[in-house]
Amino acid sequence: MTYVIAEPCIGTKDTACVDVCPVDCIHPRKDEPEFEAAEMLYIHPDECIDCGACEPACPVQAIFTEDDLPEQWSHFTQMNAEYYGL
């Protein structure tokens, strides 16, 4: 069960989740060229190890497990995958 970043991250892009991710699966990071243009951060669904470290680190409560993702934000699962070309 992968974690998904949803709507509350749009325009926020707080990178606390990036800092705690043990497998570096949340992008773009502040040091990546695409960071400024991105409207939010994304979790790579194939690289996420479901450790859950990112969820409590998010100050805007934008990170959910796929099972707990609110219905109105269900399309963010696909958006996270598409960011990585999946």
Buried (B, 14 or more C-beta within 10 A) or exposed (E): EBBBBBBBBBEBBBBEBBEBBEEEBBBBBEEEEEBEEBEBBBBBBEBBEEEBBBBEBBEBEBBBEBEEBEEEBEEBBEBBBEBBEE
